[in-house]
Amino acid sequence: MNITMTIDDDLVKKARRIAFEKNTTFTEMVRQSLRKFVQKEYAREKKVLAKLEKIYTSSKARVGAARWEREDLYER
């Protein structure tokens, strides 16, 4: 997929120089960086969801069928 982005000129120049020194392309560096970022975020999300699942399954709290009336919630 082709996309258009606005990136600071100085940053692009430095990144292109680094790409050249690493014998790769600017595009490939951006692609790899984005891939790593996405993988890291998915891993973080998976870890958080696993922790929430553990908390949920280990909790002794249960939701009952209690029905509250507004008046019951506010003592006067």
Residue pairs with C-beta under 8 A, 6 or more apart in sequence:
12 26
15 26
15 29
15 30
16 26
18 29
19 25
19 26
19 28
19 29
22 29
